[in-house]
Amino acid sequence: MRARREKRAAAGEAMAETGIGRSGGTVLLVDDEPMVLAMMEDFLTINGLGVLIAKEGSEALRLARER
């Protein structure tokens, strides 16, 4: 748990240095692993991005077309 928080903090610092996450954009996140989706969603939202989640390719294509 601690290592995960430290990695998340380091990644957040790196994003802050590059300006990533300041635009308030939206990311389409696609993965079939619930743990990966949850971790990435947390990371992206903490850094100011909106997140659309898809668990498979067809769902991702549908979401992309709707946007």
C-alpha positions, 0 to 999 in steps of 0.5 A: 500500500505504501509503495503504491502511494509513493509511486502515485505521488512520484507520477503526480509530481512528474505530471505536474512538472510537464503540465499534464493534467492541467487541461481538464481533458478526458481520457478513454481508458480501456482494460479488461482488468478491474484493478488496472481500471481502478488504479488508473482512474484514480491516478487520472482523476487526481491529476485533473482529467475526466475518465471514460472507462471501457472493459473491452474494445467494442465498448471503447469504440462505442464511447469514442463514437458518442464523444 
